[in-house]
């Protein structure tokens, strides 16, 4: 999903992945720096969520860096959840 400027240049995009069930994942949302803070990112997320809902998904997940909390929670409507994370450094995994 992308958004283009009046000159037809790509100014933002995002990907939505799927787990084969009812969970969708927002991946790599980006807006060119000179076009940020104008609502493009919020609109990309809104359209991604709308498309995921139309496709029958129940949940849309996103991971982000701490400085983006305001964007994802306040501007886009995500809410905090508990999640787990494992670093996939094969040297530290050992045998399980």
N, C-alpha and C positions, 0 to 999 in steps of 0.2 A: 504494500500500500504506500503510495507516495503523494506528495503535493508539489505542484509546480508554480513558479512565479508567472507573472504576465508575459515574460520573455520565454516561457516554456522551459526554463532551467529547473532541474530538480533541486528543491530546497529542503525537503524533508522526506523521511520514509520510516517505516517500521515493518517488522516481520511478525507473524503470528504462527506459532508452532502448535501441534496438537499431540496429545498422548494416546490417541486411539479410543479414548473414552469421552468423558465430559469436561475435561480440563484443557484450556488453551493457555498459551504462554506468550506474553508480549516480549519480543526480543529486539534488541538493537535500535530502539527509537532514536532517531537523529534529526536535528534541524541545523542547517548551516548557521554558524554564529551570527552572521549579519542579518539573519531572519528570525533569530530567537526573541522571545518576549513579546511576540505579536499574536499569539494564540494558535500558531501552526501546530506545535507539539500537542497541545491539548486537543485540537481537532483531529489529529492523527490517532491519538489514543481513543477518542470518542468513536471514531469510525471503525477502529479495530475492535472495540468492545461491541459495537452494533453488529458488525459482521460476524463476530464470534457467537453472539446471541442468536442471530438469524440462522447460523449453521447448526444450532442446537446445543451449544456448549452451556454448561451450568456455571463455570468459573473461568475467570481470566486472571492469571498470575503475572506478577512482575517482580524482578529483583532490581535493586538500584543502590547507588552509593548514598551515604547519609545526607549529603548536601542537596539531594533531590527529593527529600521527604515532602517538603512543601508542595512541590509540583505534583507528585503522585497522589498524595493524600488530599490536599486542599483543592488543587485545580482539576484533578482527574477523578477523584472519588474513590480511590483505593482505600482500603482500611488495613491496619496492621494485623498480622497473623503470626502465629508461631511457625517456624520452619526449621529444618535442619540443613546442615552443610557439611560436606566432607571434602577436604583437599585431596585431589587425586595425584599426589606425588607418589609414584609407585615405589620409590625407595623407602618411604615411611609406612607403607601399608602392611608389610609383613604378610604372613599367611594367616588367614582367618578361618 
